Amino acid sequence: MPTTTQTTPKRDTKLANAWKSKPADALTDDEVLAMPESEYMNDVQLAFFRNKLVELKKGIHLNADATTENLREDTVVVPDPADRATIEEEHALVLRTRDRERKLLKKIDQSIARIDAGDYGYCDETGEPIGVGRLLARPTATLSLEAQQRRELKQKMFGD
């Protein structure tokens, strides 16, 4: 009976090495994920995340400008109270969203400062790597997944 050898799945070496020949702003999320763990938070990854944070910040500023323009344009007097209430509720929702984005801007600036200080990508509580996957999903993360889960559990148990 012939024997088959089991092979462990190999990472795509093309993808794993693509980052070596590309500028940080041309890298994809998959290419950054494919980088070896020994290269965690190297200069290329730091530049990639800085660019990601700067682009996120630009997008928030553009949204804020568009919101200001829309709110100025929507100052038309509507005689129907139900329509006026709907418009006011929509405005309140937009303003709540912008308030969340304002808070996110602060976190983005803090993350950029962490990149400059060399602390980006490492957990505030444990000092362990946060992980590229988590940072791709949430570039402003300051805690590892485990530390964040512990914090949320404590908040749930003891309140804020």
SESEDO-574200 format. One line per field, with one value per residue: residue number from 1; x, y, z of N, C-alpha, C, O in turn. Coordinates in Angstrom, 1 decimal. Layout:
! SESEDO-574200
k (NUM|...)
nx (X|...)
ny (Y|...)
nz (Z|...)
cax (X|...)
cay (Y|...)
caz (Z|...)
cx (X|...)
cy (Y|...)
cz (Z|...)
ox (X|...)
oy (Y|...)
oz (Z|...)
END
This chain:
! SESEDO-574200
k (1|2|3|4|5|6|7|8|9|10|11|12|13|14|15|16|17|18|19|20|21|22|23|24|25|26|27|28|29|30|31|32|33|34|35|36|37|38|39|40|41|42|43|44|45|46|47|48|49|50|51|52|53|54|55|56|57|58|59|60|61|62|63|64|65|66|67|68|69|70|71|72|73|74|75|76|77|78|79|80|81|82|83|84|85|86|87|88|89|90|91|92|93|94|95|96|97|98|99|100|101|102|103|104|105|106|107|108|109|110|111|112|113|114|115|116|117|118|119|120|121|122|123|124|125|126|127|128|129|130|131|132|133|134|135|136|137|138|139|140|141|142|143|144|145|146|147|148|149|150|151|152|153|154|155|156|157|158|159|160)
nx (0.8|0.7|2.3|1.4|2.7|2.2|1.8|2.6|0.6|2.0|3.0|2.2|4.9|5.5|3.6|4.4|6.9|6.5|6.3|8.9|9.7|8.0|6.7|5.6|3.0|1.9|1.3|-0.8|-3.4|-3.3|-0.7|0.7|-0.2|0.9|3.6|6.5|6.5|8.8|9.4|7.8|6.4|8.3|10.1|8.7|6.1|5.4|5.4|3.3|1.1|1.1|0.4|-2.1|-3.5|-3.2|-4.7|-7.2|-7.7|-7.8|-10.1|-12.1|-12.0|-12.9|-15.5|-16.5|-16.4|-18.2|-20.5|-20.9|-21.5|-23.9|-25.6|-25.8|-27.1|-29.5|-31.2|-33.7|-37.0|-39.5|-42.9|-44.5|-44.8|-44.1|-42.4|-40.4|-39.5|-38.4|-36.3|-34.8|-34.1|-32.6|-30.4|-29.5|-28.6|-26.5|-24.8|-24.1|-22.7|-20.5|-19.5|-18.5|-16.5|-14.9|-13.8|-12.4|-10.5|-8.8|-7.8|-6.5|-4.5|-3.0|-2.2|-0.5|1.5|2.4|3.6|5.7|7.1|7.9|6.3|4.1|1.9|2.2|1.0|-0.5|-0.8|0.5|2.7|3.1|3.0|0.4|-0.7|-0.8|-3.2|-5.3|-4.6|-5.0|-7.7|-8.4|-6.8|-6.2|-5.9|-4.8|-4.4|-3.8|-5.7|-6.5|-6.0|-7.8|-10.2|-10.1|-10.3|-12.9|-14.4|-14.0|-15.1|-17.7|-18.3|-17.8|-18.5|-18.0)
ny (-1.2|2.2|4.9|8.0|11.2|13.7|17.1|20.2|23.1|25.5|28.9|31.3|32.0|34.0|36.0|36.4|37.5|39.8|42.3|43.2|44.4|46.6|49.9|51.1|52.3|51.0|48.5|45.7|44.6|41.8|41.3|42.4|40.9|38.5|38.7|37.5|36.5|37.3|39.7|41.5|44.6|46.0|48.5|48.8|47.9|49.7|52.1|51.4|51.2|53.8|55.2|54.1|55.1|57.9|58.1|57.3|59.4|61.6|60.8|61.1|63.8|64.8|63.8|65.3|67.9|67.6|67.1|69.5|71.2|69.9|70.3|73.0|73.5|72.2|73.9|74.7|75.8|73.7|73.1|71.0|69.4|66.7|66.0|67.9|66.9|64.5|65.3|66.6|64.5|63.0|64.7|64.8|62.1|62.1|64.0|62.6|60.6|62.0|62.9|60.6|60.1|62.3|61.6|59.3|60.5|61.6|59.2|58.3|60.2|59.7|57.1|57.5|59.0|57.0|55.3|57.0|57.1|54.5|52.6|51.5|48.8|47.2|45.8|47.9|47.0|44.5|44.5|42.7|41.7|43.1|42.1|41.7|41.2|42.1|44.8|45.5|45.3|47.1|49.8|51.6|50.2|49.5|47.5|44.0|41.3|39.5|41.1|43.1|41.7|40.9|43.4|44.3|42.3|42.9|45.5|44.8|43.3|45.0|47.5|50.8)
nz (0.0|-0.9|0.6|1.8|2.1|4.5|4.1|5.4|5.1|3.0|3.2|0.7|-1.0|-2.8|-2.0|0.6|0.3|-1.2|-0.1|0.1|-2.2|-2.6|-2.1|1.1|1.0|-1.1|-0.4|0.3|2.6|2.8|2.0|4.1|6.2|5.5|6.1|7.7|11.2|12.5|11.4|12.7|13.2|11.7|9.8|7.4|8.0|10.0|8.5|6.7|8.5|9.5|7.1|6.7|9.0|8.5|6.2|7.1|8.8|7.1|5.6|7.6|8.1|5.7|5.7|7.8|6.8|4.7|6.2|7.6|5.4|4.5|6.7|6.7|4.3|4.7|6.1|5.5|6.1|7.2|7.0|8.0|11.1|11.5|9.4|10.0|12.5|11.7|10.1|12.0|13.7|11.9|11.6|14.2|14.5|12.6|13.7|16.1|15.0|13.9|16.3|17.4|15.5|16.0|18.4|17.6|16.0|17.9|18.9|16.7|16.3|18.6|18.1|15.9|17.2|18.8|16.9|16.2|18.6|18.8|20.0|18.9|18.1|20.2|23.2|25.7|28.4|28.7|27.1|25.1|21.6|19.7|17.3|13.8|12.4|14.1|14.3|11.7|11.5|13.5|13.6|15.6|18.0|21.3|23.0|23.4|22.1|24.2|26.5|26.0|26.2|28.9|30.1|29.2|30.4|33.1|33.2|32.7|34.9|37.1|36.4|35.0)
cax (0.0|1.5|2.1|1.3|3.3|1.4|2.6|1.9|0.4|3.0|2.5|2.5|6.2|5.4|2.9|5.2|8.1|6.1|6.5|10.3|9.9|7.0|6.6|4.6|1.7|1.3|1.1|-2.2|-3.6|-2.9|0.8|1.2|-0.5|1.8|5.0|6.9|6.4|10.1|9.5|6.7|6.6|9.5|9.9|7.7|4.8|5.1|5.0|2.0|0.1|1.0|-0.3|-3.5|-4.0|-3.4|-5.8|-8.4|-7.9|-8.3|-11.5|-12.9|-12.0|-13.8|-16.9|-16.9|-16.7|-19.5|-21.6|-21.1|-22.2|-25.2|-26.4|-26.1|-28.1|-30.8|-31.9|-35.0|-38.1|-40.5|-44.1|-45.1|-44.0|-43.6|-41.2|-39.3|-39.0|-37.6|-35.0|-34.0|-33.6|-31.5|-29.3|-28.9|-27.8|-25.3|-23.9|-23.6|-21.6|-19.4|-18.9|-17.7|-15.4|-14.0|-13.1|-11.5|-9.4|-7.9|-7.1|-5.6|-3.3|-2.3|-1.5|0.6|2.5|3.0|4.5|6.9|7.8|8.3|5.5|2.9|1.8|2.5|-0.1|-0.2|-0.8|1.4|3.9|3.1|2.5|-1.1|-0.9|-1.1|-4.6|-6.0|-4.3|-5.6|-9.1|-8.6|-5.5|-5.9|-5.8|-3.6|-4.4|-3.9|-7.1|-6.7|-6.1|-9.1|-11.3|-10.1|-10.8|-14.3|-15.0|-13.9|-16.1|-19.0|-18.5|-17.7|-19.0|-16.9)
cay (0.0|3.3|5.8|9.4|12.1|14.9|18.3|21.3|24.1|26.6|30.3|31.7|32.8|35.3|37.0|36.6|38.4|40.9|43.5|43.6|45.2|47.6|50.9|50.8|52.8|50.2|47.2|45.3|44.0|40.5|41.2|42.7|39.7|37.4|38.9|36.6|37.1|37.8|41.0|42.3|46.1|46.5|49.9|48.8|47.7|50.9|53.0|50.9|51.6|55.3|55.6|53.7|56.0|59.2|58.0|57.3|60.7|62.4|60.5|61.7|65.3|65.0|63.6|66.4|69.0|67.3|67.2|70.9|71.7|69.4|70.9|74.4|73.4|71.7|74.9|75.1|75.6|72.7|73.4|69.9|69.0|65.3|66.1|68.6|66.0|63.5|66.0|66.9|63.2|62.6|65.6|64.3|60.9|62.5|64.7|61.6|59.9|62.9|63.0|59.3|60.3|63.2|60.8|58.5|61.4|61.7|57.9|58.2|61.0|59.0|56.0|58.1|59.3|55.7|54.9|57.9|56.7|53.1|51.7|51.0|47.4|46.4|46.0|48.8|46.3|43.3|44.7|41.7|42.2|43.1|41.3|42.5|41.0|43.0|46.2|45.8|45.5|48.3|50.4|52.4|49.3|49.7|46.3|42.8|40.8|39.0|42.2|43.8|40.8|41.0|44.8|44.3|41.5|43.7|46.5|44.2|42.8|46.0|48.8|51.7)
caz (0.0|-1.0|1.7|1.4|3.1|4.7|4.0|6.1|4.1|3.0|2.8|-0.6|-0.9|-3.6|-1.2|1.8|0.0|-2.1|0.6|0.0|-3.4|-2.7|-1.0|2.2|0.6|-2.2|0.1|0.6|3.9|2.7|2.0|5.4|7.0|5.1|6.5|8.8|12.6|12.9|10.9|13.3|13.4|11.0|9.2|6.3|8.6|10.6|7.4|6.2|9.4|9.5|6.0|6.9|9.9|7.9|5.2|7.9|9.4|5.9|5.4|8.7|7.9|4.5|6.2|8.7|5.9|4.0|7.2|7.8|4.2|4.4|7.7|6.2|3.2|5.2|7.1|5.0|7.1|6.8|7.8|8.7|12.3|11.4|8.6|10.7|13.5|10.9|9.7|13.2|14.1|11.0|12.0|15.5|14.2|11.9|14.7|17.0|14.3|13.9|17.6|17.5|14.6|16.7|19.4|16.8|15.5|19.0|19.0|15.5|16.6|19.6|17.4|15.1|18.2|19.3|15.9|16.3|19.8|18.7|20.9|18.2|17.8|21.4|24.2|26.8|29.6|28.8|26.3|24.0|20.3|19.5|16.2|12.6|12.1|15.0|13.9|10.4|11.8|14.4|13.6|16.9|19.1|22.2|23.8|22.7|22.2|25.5|27.4|25.8|26.7|30.3|30.4|29.0|31.5|34.4|33.1|32.8|36.3|38.1|35.9|34.5)
cx (0.9|1.3|2.1|1.9|2.4|2.3|1.8|1.7|1.4|2.4|2.9|3.8|6.2|4.7|3.7|6.4|7.7|6.4|7.9|10.5|8.9|7.1|5.5|3.2|1.1|1.0|-0.4|-2.2|-3.0|-1.4|1.4|1.0|0.5|3.3|5.3|6.8|7.7|10.2|8.4|7.2|7.9|9.1|8.8|6.3|4.4|4.7|3.6|0.9|0.0|0.2|-1.8|-4.2|-4.2|-4.5|-7.2|-8.7|-8.4|-9.8|-12.5|-13.1|-12.9|-15.2|-17.4|-17.2|-18.0|-20.7|-21.9|-21.9|-23.6|-26.1|-26.7|-27.2|-29.5|-31.5|-33.2|-36.1|-39.2|-41.7|-44.7|-44.2|-43.4|-42.3|-40.0|-38.7|-38.0|-36.3|-34.2|-33.4|-32.4|-30.2|-28.7|-28.1|-26.5|-24.3|-23.4|-22.5|-20.4|-18.7|-18.0|-16.4|-14.4|-13.2|-12.1|-10.3|-8.3|-7.1|-6.1|-4.3|-2.4|-1.5|-0.4|1.8|3.2|3.9|5.8|7.7|8.3|7.5|4.3|3.0|2.0|1.5|0.4|-0.1|0.3|2.7|4.1|2.7|1.0|-1.5|-1.4|-2.6|-5.5|-5.8|-4.9|-7.1|-9.4|-7.2|-5.2|-5.9|-4.6|-3.5|-4.5|-5.4|-7.4|-6.8|-7.4|-10.3|-11.3|-10.7|-12.3|-15.0|-15.1|-15.0|-17.5|-19.4|-18.6|-18.1|-17.8|-16.2)
cy (1.2|4.3|7.2|10.3|13.3|16.1|19.4|22.4|25.2|27.9|30.6|32.6|34.0|36.4|37.4|37.5|39.6|42.2|44.1|44.5|46.3|48.6|50.6|51.2|51.9|48.8|46.9|44.7|42.6|40.3|41.5|41.5|38.6|37.6|38.0|37.3|37.7|39.3|41.9|43.7|46.6|47.9|49.9|48.7|49.1|52.0|52.7|51.4|53.1|55.8|55.3|54.7|57.4|59.2|58.0|58.7|61.7|62.1|61.1|63.2|65.6|64.8|64.7|67.6|68.8|67.5|68.7|71.5|71.2|70.0|72.3|74.4|73.0|72.7|75.4|74.8|74.7|72.9|72.2|69.4|67.6|65.3|66.8|67.7|64.9|64.1|66.2|65.6|62.7|63.5|65.1|63.0|61.2|63.1|63.7|60.8|60.7|63.0|61.7|59.5|61.3|62.5|59.9|59.3|61.5|60.4|57.8|59.0|60.3|57.8|56.4|58.4|58.1|55.2|55.7|57.5|55.2|52.1|51.1|49.5|46.5|46.8|47.0|48.1|45.3|43.5|43.6|42.3|42.1|42.2|42.1|42.4|42.0|44.4|46.5|46.1|46.8|48.9|51.2|51.5|49.5|48.4|45.1|42.3|40.2|40.1|43.0|43.0|40.9|42.4|44.8|43.4|42.2|44.8|46.0|43.8|44.0|47.4|49.6|52.1)
cz (0.0|0.2|1.2|2.5|3.3|4.7|4.8|5.0|4.2|2.7|1.4|-0.5|-1.7|-2.7|0.0|1.5|-0.9|-1.4|0.5|-1.2|-3.6|-1.7|-0.1|1.7|-0.5|-1.7|0.4|2.0|3.9|2.7|3.4|6.4|6.7|5.5|7.7|10.2|13.0|12.4|11.5|13.6|12.9|10.4|8.2|7.0|9.3|9.6|6.9|7.2|9.6|8.3|6.2|7.9|9.3|6.9|6.0|8.4|8.3|5.6|6.4|8.5|6.7|4.9|7.0|7.8|5.2|4.9|7.4|6.6|4.2|5.5|7.4|5.2|3.7|6.2|6.5|6.0|6.5|7.7|8.6|9.9|12.2|10.5|9.3|11.8|12.8|10.6|10.9|13.7|13.2|11.3|13.3|15.3|13.5|12.9|15.7|16.3|14.2|15.2|17.9|16.7|15.3|17.7|18.7|16.3|16.6|19.1|17.8|15.8|17.6|19.0|16.6|16.0|18.7|18.2|16.0|17.5|19.8|19.5|20.1|17.9|19.1|22.5|25.3|28.2|29.8|28.0|25.2|22.7|20.2|18.4|15.0|12.2|12.9|14.6|12.5|10.6|12.6|14.5|14.9|18.1|20.0|23.1|23.0|22.9|23.6|26.6|27.3|26.4|28.2|30.8|30.3|30.0|32.8|34.4|33.2|34.2|37.3|37.6|35.4|35.7)
ox (1.8|0.1|2.8|1.7|1.9|3.4|0.6|2.6|1.8|1.3|4.0|3.7|6.8|5.2|3.8|6.8|8.6|6.6|8.2|11.4|8.9|7.6|4.5|2.2|-0.1|0.5|-1.1|-1.2|-2.4|-0.8|2.4|1.8|0.8|4.1|4.4|7.0|7.7|11.1|8.1|8.2|8.6|8.0|8.0|5.4|3.3|3.7|2.8|-0.1|-1.1|-0.7|-2.7|-5.3|-5.2|-5.3|-8.1|-9.9|-9.3|-10.5|-13.6|-14.2|-13.7|-16.1|-18.5|-18.2|-18.7|-21.7|-23.1|-22.8|-24.5|-27.3|-27.8|-28.0|-30.5|-32.3|-33.7|-36.1|-39.7|-41.6|-45.3|-43.0|-42.3|-41.3|-38.9|-37.5|-37.0|-35.2|-33.0|-32.3|-31.5|-29.1|-27.4|-27.0|-25.5|-23.1|-22.2|-21.4|-19.3|-17.5|-16.9|-15.3|-13.2|-12.0|-11.0|-9.2|-7.1|-5.9|-5.0|-3.2|-1.2|-0.4|0.7|2.9|4.4|5.0|6.9|9.0|9.1|7.9|3.6|4.0|1.9|1.1|1.5|0.7|0.9|3.7|5.0|1.9|0.4|-2.5|-2.2|-3.2|-6.4|-6.7|-5.2|-7.7|-10.4|-6.5|-4.0|-5.8|-3.5|-2.6|-5.1|-6.1|-8.5|-7.7|-8.0|-11.2|-12.4|-11.4|-13.0|-16.1|-16.1|-15.7|-18.4|-20.5|-19.5|-18.1|-16.6|-15.2)
oy (1.4|4.4|7.6|10.0|13.9|16.1|19.5|22.6|25.7|28.0|30.1|33.7|35.0|37.5|38.5|38.3|40.4|43.2|45.2|45.3|47.0|48.4|49.9|50.5|52.1|48.0|47.9|44.4|42.2|39.4|40.9|41.2|37.8|36.6|37.7|38.5|38.6|40.0|43.0|43.9|47.4|48.4|50.9|49.4|49.5|52.8|53.6|52.0|53.6|56.6|56.1|55.1|58.1|60.2|58.7|59.1|62.5|63.0|61.5|63.7|66.6|65.6|65.1|68.3|69.7|68.0|69.1|72.3|72.0|70.3|72.8|75.3|73.4|72.2|76.4|73.8|74.9|72.8|72.4|69.2|67.4|64.7|66.4|67.7|64.6|63.5|66.0|65.6|62.2|62.9|65.1|62.8|60.6|62.9|63.8|60.5|60.2|63.2|61.8|59.1|61.1|62.8|59.6|58.7|61.4|60.4|57.2|58.5|60.4|57.5|55.7|58.2|58.1|54.6|55.1|57.5|54.9|51.0|50.2|48.9|45.3|48.0|46.8|48.5|45.1|42.9|43.7|43.3|41.1|41.5|43.0|43.4|42.6|45.2|47.7|46.9|47.5|48.6|51.5|52.0|49.7|48.4|45.1|42.8|40.5|40.0|43.4|43.6|41.0|42.4|45.3|43.8|42.2|45.0|46.6|43.9|44.0|48.3|49.2|52.9)
oz (0.8|0.6|0.2|3.7|2.3|5.3|4.7|4.1|5.3|2.0|1.0|0.0|-1.3|-2.7|0.4|2.4|-1.2|-2.1|0.6|-1.2|-4.6|-0.6|-0.5|2.1|-0.8|-2.4|0.7|2.6|4.8|3.3|3.8|7.2|7.6|5.4|8.5|10.3|13.8|12.9|11.0|14.2|13.5|10.5|8.1|6.5|9.2|9.9|6.6|6.7|9.8|8.5|5.8|7.7|9.6|6.9|5.5|8.4|8.5|5.4|6.0|8.7|6.7|4.5|6.9|8.1|5.0|4.5|7.5|6.8|3.9|5.2|7.7|5.2|3.1|7.0|7.0|6.7|5.4|8.9|9.6|9.7|12.7|10.9|9.1|11.9|13.4|10.7|10.8|14.2|13.7|11.3|13.4|15.9|13.9|12.8|16.1|16.9|14.4|15.3|18.4|17.1|15.1|17.8|19.3|16.3|16.4|19.3|18.0|15.5|17.6|19.4|16.5|15.7|18.9|18.5|15.9|17.4|20.6|19.7|20.7|17.6|19.0|22.6|25.9|29.0|30.8|28.3|24.4|22.7|20.6|18.4|15.1|11.8|12.3|14.6|12.3|9.9|12.4|15.5|15.2|19.2|19.4|23.9|21.9|23.7|24.1|27.4|28.3|26.9|28.8|31.7|31.2|30.5|33.5|35.4|33.9|34.7|38.2|38.4|35.5|35.6)
END
